[in-house]
Amino acid sequence: MTTYSKKANDILHWVSLAKIMEYLVEVYGFEELSELVRINCFKNNPSIQSSLKFLRKTLWAREQIEWLYVRTRLEKMDEEKWWKDF
């Protein structure tokens, strides 16, 4: 029987936090991100670098950002699939 590590089953294993932030900023921008996830680094002088620094230190915030990333990607996939079927 093969045992899999937690990372092997993690859907975000190959996605870096920097890539997640770049994608979310592209889709939402910092203003909307600050409304979706209540984190001060998205409101006050927002930058990807300052956000990464905070998210790497704060697990609860990182988990919220990862969840938002997965939700957003799934919603985009649903939208694209719907248009292809139409």
Secondary structure by P-SEA (a helix, b strand, c coil): ccccccccccccccccaaaaaaaaaaaccaaaaaaacccccccccccaaaaaaaaaacaaaaaaaaaaaaaaaaaaaaaaaaaaac
